[in-house]
């Protein structure tokens, strides 16, 4: 198996789901940027409300690696309560 390297410029392109999937493909993963329905993630309703978009980036199948990209829903001027 050949060694795969990332360069700093590769990391600068990680600004879209498609570009993130491209990096995973270059690293040898079965990758794509497939938009997921947030409700399919089986999270609590509070967590679902916090997610703007979610993508399946890599899926090695059979219970192997799955990489998800989750974009948070950002509310301006909202105080966080912990």
PDB file of N, CA, C and O in Angstrom:
ATOM      1  N   UNK A   1       0.853  -1.178   0.000  1.00  0.00           N
ATOM      2  CA  UNK A   1       0.000   0.000   0.000  1.00  0.00           C
ATOM      3  C   UNK A   1       0.896   1.238   0.000  1.00  0.00           C
ATOM      4  O   UNK A   1       1.813   1.355   0.812  1.00  0.00           O
ATOM      5  N   UNK A   2       0.622   2.134  -0.901  1.00  0.00           N
ATOM      6  CA  UNK A   2       1.434   3.346  -0.988  1.00  0.00           C
ATOM      7  C   UNK A   2       1.029   4.330   0.105  1.00  0.00           C
ATOM      8  O   UNK A   2      -0.119   4.346   0.549  1.00  0.00           O
ATOM      9  N   UNK A   3       1.981   5.143   0.527  1.00  0.00           N
ATOM     10  CA  UNK A   3       1.715   6.153   1.539  1.00  0.00           C
ATOM     11  C   UNK A   3       1.032   7.348   0.885  1.00  0.00           C
ATOM     12  O   UNK A   3       1.384   7.762  -0.219  1.00  0.00           O
ATOM     13  N   UNK A   4       0.063   7.881   1.582  1.00  0.00           N
ATOM     14  CA  UNK A   4      -0.663   9.042   1.104  1.00  0.00           C
ATOM     15  C   UNK A   4      -0.416  10.194   2.064  1.00  0.00           C
ATOM     16  O   UNK A   4      -0.508  10.029   3.280  1.00  0.00           O
ATOM     17  N   UNK A   5      -0.109  11.332   1.529  1.00  0.00           N
ATOM     18  CA  UNK A   5       0.193  12.493   2.340  1.00  0.00           C
ATOM     19  C   UNK A   5      -0.742  13.638   1.987  1.00  0.00           C
ATOM     20  O   UNK A   5      -1.183  13.781   0.846  1.00  0.00           O
ATOM     21  N   UNK A   6      -1.029  14.440   2.984  1.00  0.00           N
ATOM     22  CA  UNK A   6      -1.775  15.669   2.759  1.00  0.00           C
ATOM     23  C   UNK A   6      -0.818  16.842   2.881  1.00  0.00           C
ATOM     24  O   UNK A   6       0.128  16.816   3.668  1.00  0.00           O
ATOM     25  N   UNK A   7      -1.076  17.846   2.104  1.00  0.00           N
ATOM     26  CA  UNK A   7      -0.292  19.073   2.150  1.00  0.00           C
ATOM     27  C   UNK A   7      -1.132  20.156   2.827  1.00  0.00           C
ATOM     28  O   UNK A   7      -2.351  20.024   2.932  1.00  0.00           O
ATOM     29  N   UNK A   8      -0.494  21.203   3.276  1.00  0.00           N
ATOM     30  CA  UNK A   8      -1.207  22.307   3.911  1.00  0.00           C
ATOM     31  C   UNK A   8      -2.276  22.874   2.976  1.00  0.00           C
ATOM     32  O   UNK A   8      -3.369  23.218   3.427  1.00  0.00           O
ATOM     33  N   UNK A   9      -1.975  22.973   1.697  1.00  0.00           N
ATOM     34  CA  UNK A   9      -2.955  23.485   0.733  1.00  0.00           C
ATOM     35  C   UNK A   9      -4.196  22.604   0.666  1.00  0.00           C
ATOM     36  O   UNK A   9      -5.294  23.102   0.414  1.00  0.00           O
ATOM     37  N   UNK A  10      -4.033  21.294   0.890  1.00  0.00           N
ATOM     38  CA  UNK A  10      -5.192  20.402   0.913  1.00  0.00           C
ATOM     39  C   UNK A  10      -6.147  20.796   2.033  1.00  0.00           C
ATOM     40  O   UNK A  10      -7.364  20.767   1.851  1.00  0.00           O
ATOM     41  N   UNK A  11      -5.609  21.158   3.172  1.00  0.00           N
ATOM     42  CA  UNK A  11      -6.441  21.523   4.316  1.00  0.00           C
ATOM     43  C   UNK A  11      -7.155  22.850   4.101  1.00  0.00           C
ATOM     44  O   UNK A  11      -8.217  23.089   4.675  1.00  0.00           O
ATOM     45  N   UNK A  12      -6.581  23.696   3.289  1.00  0.00           N
ATOM     46  CA  UNK A  12      -7.211  24.993   3.002  1.00  0.00           C
ATOM     47  C   UNK A  12      -8.456  24.855   2.138  1.00  0.00           C
ATOM     48  O   UNK A  12      -9.260  25.784   2.059  1.00  0.00           O
ATOM     49  N   UNK A  13      -8.623  23.709   1.492  1.00  0.00           N
ATOM     50  CA  UNK A  13      -9.779  23.498   0.615  1.00  0.00           C
ATOM     51  C   UNK A  13     -10.957  22.864   1.334  1.00  0.00           C
ATOM     52  O   UNK A  13     -11.974  22.580   0.702  1.00  0.00           O
ATOM     53  N   UNK A  14     -10.850  22.636   2.623  1.00  0.00           N
ATOM     54  CA  UNK A  14     -11.913  21.952   3.357  1.00  0.00           C
ATOM     55  C   UNK A  14     -13.045  22.899   3.726  1.00  0.00           C
ATOM     56  O   UNK A  14     -13.383  23.057   4.900  1.00  0.00           O
ATOM     57  N   UNK A  15     -13.624  23.523   2.712  1.00  0.00           N
ATOM     58  CA  UNK A  15     -14.656  24.520   2.945  1.00  0.00           C
ATOM     59  C   UNK A  15     -16.043  24.103   2.450  1.00  0.00           C
ATOM     60  O   UNK A  15     -17.002  24.859   2.605  1.00  0.00           O
ATOM     61  N   UNK A  16     -16.161  22.914   1.860  1.00  0.00           N
ATOM     62  CA  UNK A  16     -17.458  22.395   1.425  1.00  0.00           C
ATOM     63  C   UNK A  16     -17.498  20.895   1.683  1.00  0.00           C
ATOM     64  O   UNK A  16     -16.448  20.259   1.770  1.00  0.00           O
ATOM     65  N   UNK A  17     -18.688  20.320   1.806  1.00  0.00           N
ATOM     66  CA  UNK A  17     -18.777  18.867   1.969  1.00  0.00           C
ATOM     67  C   UNK A  17     -18.121  18.099   0.815  1.00  0.00           C
ATOM     68  O   UNK A  17     -17.482  17.071   1.042  1.00  0.00           O
ATOM     69  N   UNK A  18     -18.276  18.590  -0.418  1.00  0.00           N
ATOM     70  CA  UNK A  18     -17.654  17.911  -1.564  1.00  0.00           C
ATOM     71  C   UNK A  18     -16.130  17.908  -1.454  1.00  0.00           C
ATOM     72  O   UNK A  18     -15.491  16.900  -1.757  1.00  0.00           O
ATOM     73  N   UNK A  19     -15.550  19.017  -1.028  1.00  0.00           N
ATOM     74  CA  UNK A  19     -14.093  19.082  -0.884  1.00  0.00           C
ATOM     75  C   UNK A  19     -13.600  18.176   0.233  1.00  0.00           C
ATOM     76  O   UNK A  19     -12.529  17.579   0.119  1.00  0.00           O
ATOM     77  N   UNK A  20     -14.360  18.069   1.300  1.00  0.00           N
ATOM     78  CA  UNK A  20     -13.990  17.156   2.387  1.00  0.00           C
ATOM     79  C   UNK A  20     -14.031  15.715   1.891  1.00  0.00           C
ATOM     80  O   UNK A  20     -13.137  14.929   2.205  1.00  0.00           O
ATOM     81  N   UNK A  21     -15.057  15.360   1.122  1.00  0.00           N
ATOM     82  CA  UNK A  21     -15.143  14.009   0.561  1.00  0.00           C
ATOM     83  C   UNK A  21     -13.972  13.733  -0.385  1.00  0.00           C
ATOM     84  O   UNK A  21     -13.461  12.614  -0.426  1.00  0.00           O
ATOM     85  N   UNK A  22     -13.554  14.730  -1.132  1.00  0.00           N
ATOM     86  CA  UNK A  22     -12.411  14.567  -2.040  1.00  0.00           C
ATOM     87  C   UNK A  22     -11.153  14.187  -1.267  1.00  0.00           C
ATOM     88  O   UNK A  22     -10.402  13.311  -1.694  1.00  0.00           O
ATOM     89  N   UNK A  23     -10.925  14.838  -0.139  1.00  0.00           N
ATOM     90  CA  UNK A  23      -9.752  14.509   0.685  1.00  0.00           C
ATOM     91  C   UNK A  23      -9.843  13.069   1.179  1.00  0.00           C
ATOM     92  O   UNK A  23      -8.851  12.342   1.143  1.00  0.00           O
ATOM     93  N   UNK A  24     -11.019  12.649   1.639  1.00  0.00           N
ATOM     94  CA  UNK A  24     -11.191  11.260   2.086  1.00  0.00           C
ATOM     95  C   UNK A  24     -10.930  10.278   0.949  1.00  0.00           C
ATOM     96  O   UNK A  24     -10.305   9.239   1.165  1.00  0.00           O
ATOM     97  N   UNK A  25     -11.403  10.594  -0.274  1.00  0.00           N
ATOM     98  CA  UNK A  25     -11.137   9.711  -1.425  1.00  0.00           C
ATOM     99  C   UNK A  25      -9.650   9.611  -1.698  1.00  0.00           C
ATOM    100  O   UNK A  25      -9.141   8.527  -1.986  1.00  0.00           O
ATOM    101  N   UNK A  26      -8.941  10.742  -1.609  1.00  0.00           N
ATOM    102  CA  UNK A  26      -7.494  10.731  -1.825  1.00  0.00           C
ATOM    103  C   UNK A  26      -6.777   9.876  -0.791  1.00  0.00           C
ATOM    104  O   UNK A  26      -5.704   9.335  -1.060  1.00  0.00           O
ATOM    105  N   UNK A  27      -7.368   9.754   0.387  1.00  0.00           N
ATOM    106  CA  UNK A  27      -6.787   8.920   1.436  1.00  0.00           C
ATOM    107  C   UNK A  27      -7.215   7.455   1.330  1.00  0.00           C
ATOM    108  O   UNK A  27      -6.842   6.636   2.170  1.00  0.00           O
ATOM    109  N   UNK A  28      -7.993   7.126   0.302  1.00  0.00           N
ATOM    110  CA  UNK A  28      -8.345   5.734   0.041  1.00  0.00           C
ATOM    111  C   UNK A  28      -9.698   5.281   0.552  1.00  0.00           C
ATOM    112  O   UNK A  28     -10.003   4.090   0.505  1.00  0.00           O
ATOM    113  N   UNK A  29     -10.508   6.189   1.032  1.00  0.00           N
ATOM    114  CA  UNK A  29     -11.826   5.828   1.538  1.00  0.00           C
ATOM    115  C   UNK A  29     -12.879   5.918   0.441  1.00  0.00           C
ATOM    116  O   UNK A  29     -12.730   6.667  -0.525  1.00  0.00           O
ATOM    117  N   UNK A  30     -13.945   5.142   0.607  1.00  0.00           N
ATOM    118  CA  UNK A  30     -15.123   5.249  -0.243  1.00  0.00           C
ATOM    119  C   UNK A  30     -15.880   6.475   0.247  1.00  0.00           C
ATOM    120  O   UNK A  30     -16.593   6.398   1.247  1.00  0.00           O
ATOM    121  N   UNK A  31     -15.737   7.595  -0.435  1.00  0.00           N
ATOM    122  CA  UNK A  31     -16.265   8.854   0.092  1.00  0.00           C
ATOM    123  C   UNK A  31     -17.115   9.576  -0.934  1.00  0.00           C
ATOM    124  O   UNK A  31     -16.897   9.495  -2.143  1.00  0.00           O
ATOM    125  N   UNK A  32     -18.091  10.282  -0.396  1.00  0.00           N
ATOM    126  CA  UNK A  32     -18.982  11.144  -1.173  1.00  0.00           C
ATOM    127  C   UNK A  32     -19.564  12.142  -0.196  1.00  0.00           C
ATOM    128  O   UNK A  32     -19.379  11.991   1.012  1.00  0.00           O
ATOM    129  N   UNK A  33     -20.242  13.126  -0.663  1.00  0.00           N
ATOM    130  CA  UNK A  33     -20.926  14.052   0.253  1.00  0.00           C
ATOM    131  C   UNK A  33     -22.420  13.893   0.052  1.00  0.00           C
ATOM    132  O   UNK A  33     -23.037  14.606  -0.739  1.00  0.00           O
ATOM    133  N   UNK A  34     -22.981  12.958   0.774  1.00  0.00           N
ATOM    134  CA  UNK A  34     -24.401  12.648   0.656  1.00  0.00           C
ATOM    135  C   UNK A  34     -25.159  13.353   1.778  1.00  0.00           C
ATOM    136  O   UNK A  34     -24.932  13.079   2.956  1.00  0.00           O
ATOM    137  N   UNK A  35     -26.053  14.255   1.410  1.00  0.00           N
ATOM    138  CA  UNK A  35     -26.865  14.970   2.391  1.00  0.00           C
ATOM    139  C   UNK A  35     -27.745  13.976   3.138  1.00  0.00           C
ATOM    140  O   UNK A  35     -28.412  13.141   2.526  1.00  0.00           O
ATOM    141  N   UNK A  36     -27.743  14.072   4.460  1.00  0.00           N
ATOM    142  CA  UNK A  36     -28.554  13.186   5.294  1.00  0.00           C
ATOM    143  C   UNK A  36     -29.710  13.956   5.905  1.00  0.00           C
ATOM    144  O   UNK A  36     -29.616  15.161   6.138  1.00  0.00           O
ATOM    145  N   UNK A  37     -30.788  13.258   6.158  1.00  0.00           N
ATOM    146  CA  UNK A  37     -31.898  13.824   6.918  1.00  0.00           C
ATOM    147  C   UNK A  37     -31.503  13.743   8.393  1.00  0.00           C
ATOM    148  O   UNK A  37     -31.227  12.657   8.903  1.00  0.00           O
ATOM    149  N   UNK A  38     -31.475  14.872   9.066  1.00  0.00           N
ATOM    150  CA  UNK A  38     -31.029  14.926  10.458  1.00  0.00           C
ATOM    151  C   UNK A  38     -31.811  13.949  11.329  1.00  0.00           C
ATOM    152  O   UNK A  38     -31.249  13.366  12.257  1.00  0.00           O
ATOM    153  N   UNK A  39     -33.082  13.766  11.047  1.00  0.00           N
ATOM    154  CA  UNK A  39     -33.899  12.856  11.869  1.00  0.00           C
ATOM    155  C   UNK A  39     -33.421  11.408  11.750  1.00  0.00           C
ATOM    156  O   UNK A  39     -33.697  10.604  12.640  1.00  0.00           O
ATOM    157  N   UNK A  40     -32.719  11.058  10.682  1.00  0.00           N
ATOM    158  CA  UNK A  40     -32.189   9.703  10.522  1.00  0.00           C
ATOM    159  C   UNK A  40     -31.025   9.415  11.466  1.00  0.00           C
ATOM    160  O   UNK A  40     -30.622   8.260  11.611  1.00  0.00           O
ATOM    161  N   UNK A  41     -30.483  10.440  12.103  1.00  0.00           N
ATOM    162  CA  UNK A  41     -29.356  10.253  13.015  1.00  0.00           C
ATOM    163  C   UNK A  41     -29.799   9.767  14.394  1.00  0.00           C
ATOM    164  O   UNK A  41     -28.963   9.431  15.233  1.00  0.00           O
ATOM    165  N   UNK A  42     -31.107   9.729  14.628  1.00  0.00           N
ATOM    166  CA  UNK A  42     -31.667   9.243  15.895  1.00  0.00           C
ATOM    167  C   UNK A  42     -31.118   9.988  17.105  1.00  0.00           C
ATOM    168  O   UNK A  42     -30.755   9.374  18.109  1.00  0.00           O
ATOM    169  N   UNK A  43     -31.060  11.296  17.006  1.00  0.00           N
ATOM    170  CA  UNK A  43     -30.626  12.142  18.106  1.00  0.00           C
ATOM    171  C   UNK A  43     -31.847  12.689  18.843  1.00  0.00           C
ATOM    172  O   UNK A  43     -32.975  12.579  18.363  1.00  0.00           O
ATOM    173  N   UNK A  44     -31.612  13.264  19.987  1.00  0.00           N
ATOM    174  CA  UNK A  44     -32.721  13.880  20.722  1.00  0.00           C
ATOM    175  C   UNK A  44     -33.243  15.081  19.936  1.00  0.00           C
ATOM    176  O   UNK A  44     -32.545  15.617  19.075  1.00  0.00           O
ATOM    177  N   UNK A  45     -34.468  15.498  20.234  1.00  0.00           N
ATOM    178  CA  UNK A  45     -35.041  16.634  19.511  1.00  0.00           C
ATOM    179  C   UNK A  45     -34.220  17.896  19.743  1.00  0.00           C
ATOM    180  O   UNK A  45     -34.090  18.719  18.837  1.00  0.00           O
ATOM    181  N   UNK A  46     -33.671  18.062  20.929  1.00  0.00           N
ATOM    182  CA  UNK A  46     -32.835  19.237  21.198  1.00  0.00           C
ATOM    183  C   UNK A  46     -31.583  19.227  20.319  1.00  0.00           C
ATOM    184  O   UNK A  46     -31.186  20.266  19.794  1.00  0.00           O
ATOM    185  N   UNK A  47     -30.966  18.063  20.160  1.00  0.00           N
ATOM    186  CA  UNK A  47     -29.800  17.970  19.280  1.00  0.00           C
ATOM    187  C   UNK A  47     -30.180  18.181  17.829  1.00  0.00           C
ATOM    188  O   UNK A  47     -29.446  18.835  17.089  1.00  0.00           O
ATOM    189  N   UNK A  48     -31.312  17.640  17.408  1.00  0.00           N
ATOM    190  CA  UNK A  48     -31.771  17.847  16.028  1.00  0.00           C
ATOM    191  C   UNK A  48     -31.941  19.328  15.718  1.00  0.00           C
ATOM    192  O   UNK A  48     -31.617  19.777  14.619  1.00  0.00           O
ATOM    193  N   UNK A  49     -32.450  20.087  16.685  1.00  0.00           N
ATOM    194  CA  UNK A  49     -32.652  21.524  16.481  1.00  0.00           C
ATOM    195  C   UNK A  49     -31.342  22.278  16.318  1.00  0.00           C
ATOM    196  O   UNK A  49     -31.310  23.349  15.712  1.00  0.00           O
ATOM    197  N   UNK A  50     -30.269  21.728  16.852  1.00  0.00           N
ATOM    198  CA  UNK A  50     -28.968  22.409  16.796  1.00  0.00           C
ATOM    199  C   UNK A  50     -28.219  22.140  15.499  1.00  0.00           C
ATOM    200  O   UNK A  50     -27.188  22.762  15.243  1.00  0.00           O
ATOM    201  N   UNK A  51     -28.721  21.223  14.676  1.00  0.00           N
ATOM    202  CA  UNK A  51     -28.019  20.831  13.455  1.00  0.00           C
ATOM    203  C   UNK A  51     -28.685  21.463  12.242  1.00  0.00           C
ATOM    204  O   UNK A  51     -29.882  21.293  12.011  1.00  0.00           O
ATOM    205  N   UNK A  52     -27.887  22.197  11.470  1.00  0.00           N
ATOM    206  CA  UNK A  52     -28.396  22.800  10.241  1.00  0.00           C
ATOM    207  C   UNK A  52     -28.379  21.789   9.102  1.00  0.00           C
ATOM    208  O   UNK A  52     -29.381  21.621   8.407  1.00  0.00           O
ATOM    209  N   UNK A  53     -27.253  21.117   8.906  1.00  0.00           N
ATOM    210  CA  UNK A  53     -27.091  20.130   7.837  1.00  0.00           C
ATOM    211  C   UNK A  53     -26.212  19.002   8.333  1.00  0.00           C
ATOM    212  O   UNK A  53     -25.378  19.188   9.218  1.00  0.00           O
ATOM    213  N   UNK A  54     -26.408  17.828   7.753  1.00  0.00           N
ATOM    214  CA  UNK A  54     -25.525  16.700   8.048  1.00  0.00           C
ATOM    215  C   UNK A  54     -25.259  15.945   6.749  1.00  0.00           C
ATOM    216  O   UNK A  54     -26.134  15.814   5.894  1.00  0.00           O
ATOM    217  N   UNK A  55     -24.028  15.454   6.625  1.00  0.00           N
ATOM    218  CA  UNK A  55     -23.601  14.751   5.410  1.00  0.00           C
ATOM    219  C   UNK A  55     -22.879  13.469   5.781  1.00  0.00           C
ATOM    220  O   UNK A  55     -22.107  13.435   6.740  1.00  0.00           O
ATOM    221  N   UNK A  56     -23.131  12.423   5.023  1.00  0.00           N
ATOM    222  CA  UNK A  56     -22.315  11.226   5.105  1.00  0.00           C
ATOM    223  C   UNK A  56     -21.143  11.461   4.165  1.00  0.00           C
ATOM    224  O   UNK A  56     -21.330  11.601   2.956  1.00  0.00           O
ATOM    225  N   UNK A  57     -19.944  11.504   4.712  1.00  0.00           N
ATOM    226  CA  UNK A  57     -18.752  11.787   3.918  1.00  0.00           C
ATOM    227  C   UNK A  57     -18.072  10.493   3.488  1.00  0.00           C
ATOM    228  O   UNK A  57     -17.693  10.353   2.326  1.00  0.00           O
ATOM    229  N   UNK A  58     -17.915   9.552   4.406  1.00  0.00           N
ATOM    230  CA  UNK A  58     -17.248   8.287   4.073  1.00  0.00           C
ATOM    231  C   UNK A  58     -18.005   7.147   4.725  1.00  0.00           C
ATOM    232  O   UNK A  58     -18.513   7.278   5.839  1.00  0.00           O
ATOM    233  N   UNK A  59     -18.074   6.022   4.018  1.00  0.00           N
ATOM    234  CA  UNK A  59     -18.756   4.839   4.544  1.00  0.00           C
ATOM    235  C   UNK A  59     -18.007   3.605   4.053  1.00  0.00           C
ATOM    236  O   UNK A  59     -18.045   3.273   2.869  1.00  0.00           O
ATOM    237  N   UNK A  60     -17.336   2.942   4.963  1.00  0.00           N
ATOM    238  CA  UNK A  60     -16.600   1.736   4.595  1.00  0.00           C
ATOM    239  C   UNK A  60     -17.475   0.490   4.671  1.00  0.00           C
ATOM    240  O   UNK A  60     -17.018  -0.603   4.337  1.00  0.00           O
ATOM    241  N   UNK A  61     -18.727   0.636   5.106  1.00  0.00           N
ATOM    242  CA  UNK A  61     -19.695  -0.455   5.095  1.00  0.00           C
ATOM    243  C   UNK A  61     -19.456  -1.506   6.157  1.00  0.00           C
ATOM    244  O   UNK A  61     -18.412  -1.530   6.809  1.00  0.00           O
ATOM    245  N   UNK A  62     -20.445  -2.379   6.321  1.00  0.00           N
ATOM    246  CA  UNK A  62     -20.383  -3.502   7.252  1.00  0.00           C
ATOM    247  C   UNK A  62     -19.967  -3.100   8.664  1.00  0.00           C
ATOM    248  O   UNK A  62     -19.193  -3.811   9.304  1.00  0.00           O
ATOM    249  N   UNK A  63     -20.464  -1.990   9.146  1.00  0.00           N
ATOM    250  CA  UNK A  63     -20.147  -1.559  10.502  1.00  0.00           C
ATOM    251  C   UNK A  63     -18.769  -0.951  10.651  1.00  0.00           C
ATOM    252  O   UNK A  63     -18.301  -0.727  11.768  1.00  0.00           O
ATOM    253  N   UNK A  64     -18.120  -0.683   9.534  1.00  0.00           N
ATOM    254  CA  UNK A  64     -16.797  -0.074   9.575  1.00  0.00           C
ATOM    255  C   UNK A  64     -16.892   1.423   9.781  1.00  0.00           C
ATOM    256  O   UNK A  64     -17.852   1.921  10.370  1.00  0.00           O
ATOM    257  N   UNK A  65     -15.920   2.118   9.305  1.00  0.00           N
ATOM    258  CA  UNK A  65     -15.839   3.564   9.486  1.00  0.00           C
ATOM    259  C   UNK A  65     -16.949   4.290   8.748  1.00  0.00           C
ATOM    260  O   UNK A  65     -17.199   4.032   7.571  1.00  0.00           O
ATOM    261  N   UNK A  66     -17.603   5.189   9.440  1.00  0.00           N
ATOM    262  CA  UNK A  66     -18.503   6.153   8.823  1.00  0.00           C
ATOM    263  C   UNK A  66     -18.065   7.521   9.320  1.00  0.00           C
ATOM    264  O   UNK A  66     -17.918   7.731  10.524  1.00  0.00           O
ATOM    265  N   UNK A  67     -17.859   8.443   8.404  1.00  0.00           N
ATOM    266  CA  UNK A  67     -17.492   9.809   8.767  1.00  0.00           C
ATOM    267  C   UNK A  67     -18.663  10.709   8.419  1.00  0.00           C
ATOM    268  O   UNK A  67     -19.130  10.727   7.281  1.00  0.00           O
ATOM    269  N   UNK A  68     -19.129  11.452   9.404  1.00  0.00           N
ATOM    270  CA  UNK A  68     -20.235  12.383   9.215  1.00  0.00           C
ATOM    271  C   UNK A  68     -19.728  13.803   9.369  1.00  0.00           C
ATOM    272  O   UNK A  68     -18.863  14.083  10.200  1.00  0.00           O
ATOM    273  N   UNK A  69     -20.268  14.682   8.572  1.00  0.00           N
ATOM    274  CA  UNK A  69     -20.021  16.107   8.711  1.00  0.00           C
ATOM    275  C   UNK A  69     -21.318  16.716   9.212  1.00  0.00           C
ATOM    276  O   UNK A  69     -22.362  16.594   8.571  1.00  0.00           O
ATOM    277  N   UNK A  70     -21.244  17.372  10.361  1.00  0.00           N
ATOM    278  CA  UNK A  70     -22.432  17.978  10.947  1.00  0.00           C
ATOM    279  C   UNK A  70     -22.190  19.475  11.062  1.00  0.00           C
ATOM    280  O   UNK A  70     -21.246  19.918  11.717  1.00  0.00           O
ATOM    281  N   UNK A  71     -23.053  20.244  10.418  1.00  0.00           N
ATOM    282  CA  UNK A  71     -22.969  21.704  10.459  1.00  0.00           C
ATOM    283  C   UNK A  71     -23.964  22.213  11.491  1.00  0.00           C
ATOM    284  O   UNK A  71     -25.157  21.927  11.394  1.00  0.00           O
ATOM    285  N   UNK A  72     -23.487  22.959  12.473  1.00  0.00           N
ATOM    286  CA  UNK A  72     -24.400  23.441  13.510  1.00  0.00           C
ATOM    287  C   UNK A  72     -25.270  24.586  13.009  1.00  0.00           C
ATOM    288  O   UNK A  72     -24.884  25.359  12.133  1.00  0.00           O
ATOM    289  N   UNK A  73     -26.442  24.663  13.590  1.00  0.00           N
ATOM    290  CA  UNK A  73     -27.325  25.794  13.349  1.00  0.00           C
ATOM    291  C   UNK A  73     -26.906  26.870  14.334  1.00  0.00           C
ATOM    292  O   UNK A  73     -26.964  26.659  15.545  1.00  0.00           O
ATOM    293  N   UNK A  74     -26.485  28.014  13.830  1.00  0.00           N
ATOM    294  CA  UNK A  74     -25.963  29.076  14.684  1.00  0.00           C
ATOM    295  C   UNK A  74     -27.013  30.166  14.809  1.00  0.00           C
ATOM    296  O   UNK A  74     -27.465  30.744  13.820  1.00  0.00           O
ATOM    297  N   UNK A  75     -27.384  30.426  16.043  1.00  0.00           N
ATOM    298  CA  UNK A  75     -28.338  31.505  16.311  1.00  0.00           C
ATOM    299  C   UNK A  75     -27.560  32.708  16.799  1.00  0.00           C
ATOM    300  O   UNK A  75     -26.776  32.612  17.744  1.00  0.00           O
ATOM    301  N   UNK A  76     -27.774  33.814  16.170  1.00  0.00           N
ATOM    302  CA  UNK A  76     -27.097  35.035  16.582  1.00  0.00           C
ATOM    303  C   UNK A  76     -27.762  35.592  17.841  1.00  0.00           C
ATOM    304  O   UNK A  76     -28.978  35.519  18.015  1.00  0.00           O
ATOM    305  N   UNK A  77     -26.919  36.150  18.709  1.00  0.00           N
ATOM    306  CA  UNK A  77     -27.388  36.788  19.939  1.00  0.00           C
ATOM    307  C   UNK A  77     -28.131  35.827  20.849  1.00  0.00           C
ATOM    308  O   UNK A  77     -29.068  36.220  21.543  1.00  0.00           O
ATOM    309  N   UNK A  78     -27.720  34.593  20.846  1.00  0.00           N
ATOM    310  CA  UNK A  78     -28.361  33.584  21.687  1.00  0.00           C
ATOM    311  C   UNK A  78     -27.403  33.221  22.814  1.00  0.00           C
ATOM    312  O   UNK A  78     -26.249  32.885  22.552  1.00  0.00           O
ATOM    313  N   UNK A  79     -27.850  33.282  24.037  1.00  0.00           N
ATOM    314  CA  UNK A  79     -27.046  32.893  25.178  1.00  0.00           C
ATOM    315  C   UNK A  79     -27.141  31.388  25.363  1.00  0.00           C
ATOM    316  O   UNK A  79     -28.236  30.826  25.363  1.00  0.00           O
ATOM    317  N   UNK A  80     -26.000  30.738  25.519  1.00  0.00           N
ATOM    318  CA  UNK A  80     -25.986  29.295  25.741  1.00  0.00           C
ATOM    319  C   UNK A  80     -26.157  28.998  27.222  1.00  0.00           C
ATOM    320  O   UNK A  80     -25.505  29.618  28.061  1.00  0.00           O
ATOM    321  N   UNK A  81     -27.015  28.069  27.541  1.00  0.00           N
ATOM    322  CA  UNK A  81     -27.208  27.631  28.916  1.00  0.00           C
ATOM    323  C   UNK A  81     -26.640  26.231  29.065  1.00  0.00           C
ATOM    324  O   UNK A  81     -27.022  25.316  28.336  1.00  0.00           O
ATOM    325  N   UNK A  82     -25.734  26.069  30.001  1.00  0.00           N
ATOM    326  CA  UNK A  82     -25.117  24.750  30.227  1.00  0.00           C
ATOM    327  C   UNK A  82     -25.678  24.104  31.466  1.00  0.00           C
ATOM    328  O   UNK A  82     -25.281  22.993  31.817  1.00  0.00           O
TER     329      UNK A  82
END
